[in-house]
């Protein structure tokens, strides 16, 4: 047997006990002579005996930083170029204080403490839910979910559990990325809990839901009708109240997806009949992070019918044992999968709780007037961009009115593909809009352009000039 | 015997009000960019751009505060969070150092301001890191491909459940194969995601030696078996030595085998999922690989699989073409589509790659050695404390990186519960320990995980605080039962938060119910 010194670890900045004296003390007290003794449970024939390919350590932070930076510098970001990409992940201004809070070590490195020792963090979560509830007009809000699409998937399953039906009605205009997530959540017909999907067409003259097609899709077996405001094309569903009314008429739940940054100027979905509201949280103070900034939420009225179907965790304001002192405790934990395993309401796990810190900070910074101003700033810039782009010869904005932040640009008359146009725009330092030609062939050579408060007049004019050149 | 000097700790307590109560009319915390004159004159009044039926009439009731007031409020709340500023040995979560360098990098525009739909030519940096990390995990597991779309370990388990559906559907056997087998000690996300994906769940009970018997497995495996989902070692440091036979039994019956490697820290560089026969496995990048916990994500459950399952992987994932360029590949024909939008929490993957490069293969080996050794060190000292007993004492072999203990004797003697002890330990600046997943099969359980981060002095302090609290429980049980006393606030009151009269997840609901 090897002596205790046969495998001393090599000192490493991340591991205090790599110091020889510390390591030897661990061995001594644990009564271990050879480190392999503590691995006695693992049979010999389970062990890997080959050569590893994992590279050797870069223990020096300077060396590691240089290595990583040399790779990451190959990226060109939306801060280097002017980006008009949206489609489920949007470039908004992230206030510096949001970044300060999410990089606070107390918030970022921890896991779970007790309600008393995590009081501050739990209060942030409660403030997240409370402020988001004000924006969407609902009194019961869960902690965040992985994304907009997963929130929608879970919400549709909540609706099906509530009314025991098994068909959901979705807009055909849905973001394909989000649609694929929702399809996954709807399951397979061979297995339990499958939800059949019926897609409702969009009106080619408006980009909005086709109400006649919706009516033909409805029936007493519909668990939920889902639509979004704004929808994937950026169009605002101005007949939202009528959609809700039609859905309610057949006893379906109305699930509405929303971008909360619009809610300073656009009505809260609770005002036009939504029963369950879902949406993104990324637009509230979170960087795009190559898609790693996405997050979602579920909000409803504070009714047991809904509350008892939430798959998420949620914090409730309550009191401590001391009069007048606030406490934040988990509510309805037992119905989560942590509490009830396969008997729980769907499932939960790690989510994007750190982004709730950014979201809470963002909503507090903006306040009521900030949301009005940013909403106006976005809709004005997007409308300006649409008008200017529509003026370009051969280029057409498909639906010119009633959109927020995003709009569809068609290039058919230029006889150039979006793919080609975007390649050329890249040479002008521009990320063109998301190519829709594969996902929505009926729209021809079209792209989804996104314009937010980060785009200055100059940025937009630069785009218009570049488009004039590359489409000519 | 107490070795440390017990600190006179007290948590920061600002008695910080709710942000909604800090509002003063007319204050502003952030301004939107002013609309340029040319834009305004072109589009007119922005209000007119929203269809009249959809205009917001009532302003949202949000706080009105200056920028500094918002900053100070949230800083106060961060200070009122113990976080890892004390000592956190939260079992199953593998508390690690999260190198600050990584924060500097991922908050740089070349990560933070990247859009997932960018032309891959402009994303070569992040795609290269993701691909290089995929290669590292392939090496550590023996599997053939890793993808990072899943937003946590549970999402990776869900990924497996969806791939299981697609795999059996592709063979026309899904209607027949509707059962997923797991164990009582598997993390709840395994049975829960299997059920959510539509499968019937079969849970095998543990035997006295800490894992279910091979015979029990054989008795439930059949032509209805779709998959096996297990942890090994589980979260009490017990390794199932029959796992290869388990995999064979399930494979022989036509099922798939998924290895939930949540507890990888103690076995990394010793065993590989593929060598044990598994078709797929999952690693927690926010735990084992030094990403951030973030109080519950953003996280990544890295999902790896063998060639048999690659056709079913959700897209988009990173691949490399013959020219050495990285690109995003849509799933193949049998793809399950998506479990979540886009290709994952990229900053977490970058952190994990960075951490793994800082460690190197030797560092990973040392980390595994130290985490298991430190757990055995803790065991020697913890079992010397009166009232602490070891769970599953029949299993006499050395535990891996975690051991589950019981305070049942202390509770019987004093009435002080494990939750009381947990609360009281925070009075000494020690973060909560983890108890156990539901259902508890050991009375008053607690499960510390030493990991490789914490120094021997930190471990000693943690153990000493537990000993002090156990002594307090015997001398003055009320002191412990009413704990904490040095924390931000006292312990939660007795209101039943599962009662709709009491619960309030928003301030508006609270005010309506409680005035």
Interface residues (C-beta under 8 A of the other chain):
Chain A: X7 X9 X10 X12 X14 X15 X16 X17 X18 X22 X23 X25 X26 X27 X29 X30 X31 X32 X35 X37 X38 X39 X40 X41 X42 X43 X45 X46 X47 X48 X52 X53 X54 X55 X56 X57 X58 X59 X61 X64 X65 X67 X68 X69 X71 X72 X73 X74 X75 X76 X77 X78 X79 X80 X81 X83 X85 X87 X88 X89 X91 X93 X94 X95 X97 X99 X100 X101 X102 X103 X104 X105 X106 X107 X108 X109 X110 X111 X112 X113 X114 X115 X116 X117 X118 X119 X120 X121 X123 X124 X126 X127 X129 X130 X131 X133 X134 X135 X138 X139 X140 X141 X142 X143 X146 X147 X148 X149 X150 X157 X177 X178 X180 X181 X183 X184 X187 X188 X190 X191 X192 X193 X194 X229 X236 X237 X238 X239 X240 X241 X263 X264 X265 X266 X267 X268 X271 X272 X287 X288 X289 X290 X291 X292 X293 X294 X295 X302 X304 X307 X314 X315 X316 X317 X318 X319 X320 X321 X322 X325 X326 X327 X329 X330 X331 X332 X334 X337 X338 X339 X340 X341 X342 X343 X344 X346 X347 X348 X349 X350 X351 X352 X353 X354 X355 X357 X360 X361 X363 X364 X365 X366 X367 X368 X369 X370 X371 X372 X373 X374 X375 X376 X377 X379 X380 X381 X383 X384 X387 X388 X401 X402 X404 X422 X423 X426 X431 X434 X453 X454 X456 X457 X460
Chain B: X11 X16 X18 X19 X20 X23 X27 X28 X29 X30 X31 X32 X33 X34 X35 X36 X38 X39 X40 X42 X43 X46 X47 X49 X50 X51 X53 X54 X55 X56 X57 X59 X60 X61 X62 X63 X64 X65 X67 X70 X71 X73 X74 X75 X76 X77 X78 X79 X80 X81 X82 X83 X84 X85 X88 X90 X93 X95 X96 X97 X98 X99 X101 X103 X104 X105 X106 X107 X108 X109 X110 X111 X112 X113 X114 X115 X116 X117 X118 X119 X121 X122 X123 X124 X125 X126 X128 X129 X135 X136 X139 X140 X142 X151 X152 X153 X154 X155 X157 X158 X162 X165 X169 X174 X175 X178 X188 X189 X191 X192 X193 X194 X195 X196 X197 X198 X199 X200 X201 X203 X233 X238 X239 X241 X243 X244 X267 X269 X270 X271 X272 X275 X276 X286 X290 X292 X293 X294 X295 X296 X297 X298 X299 X314 X336 X337 X338 X339 X340 X341 X342 X343 X344 X345 X346 X347 X348 X350 X353 X354 X355 X356 X357 X358 X359 X360 X361 X362 X363 X364 X366 X367 X369 X370 X372 X373 X374 X376 X377 X379 X380 X381 X397 X398 X399 X400 X422 X423 X426 X431 X432 X434 X437 X438 X452 X453 X454 X455 X456 X458 X482 X484 X487 X488 X489 X490 X491 X492 X493 X494 X495 X497 X498 X500 X502 X503 X504 X505 X506 X507 X508 X509 X510 X512
